[in-house]
Amino acid sequence: MKVSKDAASAARRIYRLCAPEGRLDEDKIRKAFKKIAETKPRDYRAIMHSLLNLVRLDDKSRQALIESATELDTASRSRIEKNLNEQYGGGLSFTYNINAELLGGVKIRVGNDVWDGSVQSRLDRLANAF
C-alpha cells in the first residue's frame, strides 16, 4: 500500500503518543486504532497501515533470538539475558534455538541487531580473506 507523507507522519505522531517513555503501551495503541476506525480521518487506512507497521517493528525489537551449536547451560543463559536487558532496557522475550551449523559459539539477534560469535562465521570470514 502506498502511504502518503501526511499519513506516515500522522502514524508516527500517534505512535510516539502511545509510547511515552520508549515503551509501547498496548492499551493506548488499541484505543488509538479504535478511535481512528470510528472517526475515519482523511487517508485513515494508510494511517492504520503505517501505525501497524510501527507496532510490528516495536514488537520485533523486543524479541531476542539466541542460537547456539549446543544447549546453553543456565549460567550462560542468565548472563546473556542480563547483558541484553541492560543494553535494551529490559522487557525482552528470549527464544533459544540449537543450530548445529554454527559449529560452536553463539549468534544473537535482537530486532535488526545481530551479534555473530559463531565458529562458522569466523571460518566464512577466513575463507573470504583468501
C-alpha positions in Angstrom: 0.0 0.0 0.0 1.3 3.4 -1.0 1.3 5.7 2.1 1.4 9.4 1.8 3.9 11.5 3.8 1.0 13.0 5.7 -0.4 9.6 6.7 3.1 8.3 7.7 3.7 11.5 9.7 0.3 11.1 11.5 1.1 7.4 12.3 4.5 8.4 13.8 2.9 11.1 15.9 0.2 8.6 17.2 2.9 6.0 17.8 5.0 8.5 19.9 1.9 9.4 21.9 1.3 5.7 22.6 5.0 5.1 23.6 5.7 7.9 26.1 8.9 6.5 27.6 10.1 4.5 24.6 7.8 1.6 25.7 4.7 0.9 23.7 1.5 1.0 25.9 -0.7 -1.7 24.4 -3.9 -0.2 25.9 -3.2 3.2 24.4 -2.4 1.7 20.9 -5.7 -0.3 21.0 -7.6 2.9 21.8 -5.8 4.8 19.1 -6.7 2.1 16.5 -10.3 2.2 17.7 -10.5 6.0 17.6 -9.1 6.1 14.0 -11.6 3.4 12.9 -14.5 5.3 14.4 -13.6 8.8 13.3 -12.2 7.8 9.9 -10.0 10.8 9.2 -8.7 11.5 5.7 -6.5 8.6 4.5 -7.3 6.6 7.6 -6.4 3.3 6.0 -2.9 4.4 5.2 -2.5 5.8 8.8 -3.6 2.5 10.3 -1.3 0.6 7.9 1.7 2.7 8.9 0.8 2.5 12.5 0.5 -1.3 12.3 4.0 -1.4 10.7 5.4 0.7 13.5 3.9 -1.6 16.1 5.3 -4.7 14.3 8.8 -3.2 14.3 8.5 -2.4 18.0 7.4 -6.0 18.7 10.4 -7.4 16.7 12.8 -5.1 18.6 11.7 -6.7 21.9 12.4 -10.3 20.8 15.8 -11.8 21.3 16.7 -15.0 19.3 19.8 -16.8 20.7 21.2 -19.6 18.5 24.0 -21.9 19.7 25.5 -25.1 18.4 24.7 -26.9 21.7 22.3 -26.4 24.6 23.3 -23.5 26.7 23.6 -24.0 30.5 21.6 -21.9 32.9 24.6 -19.7 33.9 25.2 -18.8 30.2 21.5 -18.1 29.6 21.2 -15.8 32.6 24.4 -13.9 31.7 23.2 -13.4 28.1 19.7 -12.3 29.4 21.2 -9.9 32.0 23.5 -8.3 29.4 20.8 -7.9 26.8 18.3 -6.5 29.3 20.9 -3.9 30.5 21.6 -2.9 26.9 18.0 -2.8 25.7 16.3 -1.7 28.9 14.5 -4.9 29.7 11.2 -6.3 28.6 12.8 -8.6 26.1 11.4 -12.1 25.3 14.0 -14.7 24.7 14.0 -17.7 22.3 16.7 -20.2 22.3 17.4 -22.4 19.3 20.0 -25.1 18.6 21.7 -24.7 15.2 24.4 -27.4 14.6 25.6 -25.5 11.5 27.2 -22.9 13.8 29.8 -25.5 14.9 30.3 -23.5 18.2 29.7 -20.2 19.8 26.6 -18.1 19.9 24.6 -16.0 17.4 22.2 -13.4 18.9 19.6 -11.4 17.1 17.6 -8.6 18.7 15.4 -6.7 16.2 17.8 -5.7 13.5 21.0 -6.1 15.6 23.0 -9.3 15.1 26.0 -10.4 17.1 27.6 -13.4 15.5 30.3 -15.1 17.6 29.9 -18.5 15.9 32.8 -20.6 14.7 31.0 -20.9 11.3 31.1 -17.1 10.7 34.7 -16.9 11.7 35.5 -19.7 9.2 33.5 -17.9 6.5 35.4 -14.7 7.1 38.7 -16.5 6.9 37.7 -18.2 3.7 36.7 -14.8 2.2 40.1 -13.4 3.2 41.9 -15.7 0.8 
